[in-house]
Amino acid sequence: MRLFGRKGTERKEEKTEIPEMPYDEESITENLYLGQNEQLPDELQVSAASLVGGRKNQQDSLCYTYEPEKGLLAVVCDGMGGLGGGEQASYTACSGMMEAFRKNGKEKAADFFVRTASELDMTVAGIPDKDGAPLGAGTTIVAVWIREDRMHWLSIGDSKIYLIRKQHTKCLTTLHNYKMLLDKRLQAKNITQELYEAELSRGEALVSYIGMNGLKYMDVSMEGIDLEPGDQILLCSDGFYRQCPEENLAEQLDQLTGDPETYASQLAENVIRNQPRGMDNTTLILITYCPEEEKTSDIVLKDLDTEERGNEK
């Protein structure tokens, strides 16, 4: 298992100061590795990167693990909450998802994601502060489970999962924020255009996240999708996609060179170069599906049915 993040009990010793401008590669990269590195199958290439950016602390966590009988599970979490709460929330959710995966038997992927997300929501909501009261922290989560040539996914909050296929990019997830609710209400003609525009300033506020003690929305792929040779899957926090528009992603991937294990770091560093000093934590996992046997499929990204985005609780 590879897990990048921080345990709350280690926060003081690992605190990172804001680097002076200009950034250099070492000063903005903070990756903590815990666990064992399982051997990935030849058809899967995985790389990961987590950059502090201009923030004092790293509130993102990422992890991935592979088990021959179960497949690959990859997770990215983006924590939120002051006084180290975001760090603890994202680490707890990330490591909790990995532990649940190891213990999972024959449960279907969709059932596993729904059950585990609900359990993690209660666990994170129960993280105490130094006085024993609820810390009030939370985290987003995106996760993919790839078994053989089929992928399932989970999303809660505003992190994203992209599928890049033959130069076409598709975002598989919904942003669970106030703007999502405003869009629905406007489409249903429950609010006026004037009220919609007046409320948009609060549009980025999350309406569902791990730690709210009662999830309201989640994206879960019920059936999953078949992967094709060359498909790339990107899990990322908002610190990445806010600096890399969806229409530029395929081009950025084409520019990657050298060792595939460095692709995520290259991608992150290319995107944040020349960005503002105060930019957010940036975390991503890039997975490439490259089996030896060539397969054909009639699936085109633009035709993926919107119901594949999952269920809303």
C-alpha positions, -999 to +999 in steps of 0.1 A: +000+000+000+011+035-007-004+062+015+005+098+015-008+120+042-005+128+079-016+113+111-030+139+135-006+128+163+024+136+141+012+170+129+035+191+151+067+174+141+059+174+104+046+210+100+059+226+068+066+263+065+056+283+035+086+284+012+100+316-002+094+325-038+103+312-063+093+277-056+117+249-063+107+213-068+118+200-034+102+228-014+067+222-028+066+185-027+057+167+005+050+130+000+049+107+030+051+069+022+037+044+046+032+006+041+045-018+016+047-014-021+028-043-037+038-054-072+014-040-098+003-061-127+018-053-161-014-038-174-015-011-148+008+019-144+002+041-113+019+074-103+010+098-075+020+133-064+010+156-035+022+192-034+018+215-005+016+246-027+014+279-008-003+265+022+013+260+057+000+224+059-008+195+037-045+187+041-047+162+012-041+125+015-037+098-012-032+061-012-034+031-035-030-006-031-032-037-052-043-072-043-042-099-070-076-113-061-093-080-057-076-055-080-064-019-076-080+006-052-069+043-054-081+071-032-076+109-030-090+129-001-090+167+004-094+177+040-109+208+055-110+223+089-087+245+110-061+235+137-050+204+118-086+191+114-083+188+076-051+167+079-067+143+103-099+140+084-083+132+050-058+108+066-085+090+085-108+086+055-079+075+032-065+049+055-100+038+065-109+031+029-077+010+025-084-010+056-119-017+046-107-028+011-083-053+027-110-068+048-136-068+020-146-103+009-170-108-021-190-076-016-199-058-049-180-027-056-210-004-054-222-019-021-187-017-007-184+020-016-218+030-002-212+011+031-177+022+036-184+058+029-212+059+054-189+043+080-161+067+073-185+096+075-194+087+111-157+080+120-145+114+108-174+132+124-163+116+157-127+128+156-122+147+189-103+179+196-079+183+225-108+188+249-127+157+236-154+176+217-161+169+180-134+185+159-158+196+132-134+186+104-143+170+071-129+157+038-138+151+002-131+116-012-128+101-047-119+065-052-116+040-081-116+002-079-102-015-110-107-053-112-094-068-144-107-045-172-137-030-152-137+002-132-161+014-105-158+047-086-170+067-057-171+105-052-183+127-023-175+164-023-157+184-050-127+164-059-128+148-094-122+117-114-114+120-151-114+093-178-091+102-207-097+080-238-083+086-273-077+123-267-112+128-252-116+137-216-147+130-195-153+140-159-171+111-142-181+129-111-205+157-099-194+186-077-215+183-045-217+220-038-244+247-034-242+255-071-253+220-079-284+226-058-290+260-074-287+245-109-313+219-100-337+244-085-333+267-115-339+238-139-370+228-120-382+265-120-382+266-082-361+298-081-358+328-104-328+336-125-323+367-104-321+347-072-299+321-088-274+348-098-275+364-064-267+331-046-239+320-069-213+338-048-218+309-023-218+283-050-186+265-040-198+257-005-200+219-001-233+202+006-219+167+011-186+155+025-171+128+047-175+140+083-209+157+081-224+128+101-251+121+076-242+120+039-266+138+016-251+131-018-226+106-033-217+094-068-214+057-070-210+038-103-236+010-100-224-010-130-190+004-137-175+007-172-151-014-193-117+000-197-099+001-231-062-001-238-046+033-233-073+046-210-060+070-183-078+077-151-070+108-130-081+113-094-074+148-082-082+174-056-095+208-066-061+223-062-052+205-094-082+209-116-087+246-108-053+252-125-058+227-153-090+231-173-106+199-186-100+208-222-062+211-216-058+178-197-052+154-227-026+178-241-008+179-207-007+141-206+008+139-241+037+160-229+048+135-202+081+118-208+104+093-191+096+069-162+058+064-159+061+065-122+070+102-124+041+111-146+019+125-118+047+146-104+055+160-139+018+167-145+014+185-111+046+205-115+037+215-151+003+227-141+013+247-110+043+264-127+038+302-127+007+299-106+001+322-076+021+317-044-010+311-023-023+282-044-040+253-027-026+218-019-025+198-052-029+160-051-034+135-079-032+098-088-027+089-125-036+054-136-029+041-171-045+008-183-022-008-208-029-045-214-010-064-240-041-076-258-058-050-280-095-047-276-122-027-294-152-011-280-181+010-292-181+032-261-174+068-269-168+091-239-194+117-250-220+089-251-215+077-215-249+078-200-252+104-172-266+077-149-231+063-148-223+092-125-241+072-098-267+076-071-276+105-050-285+097-015 
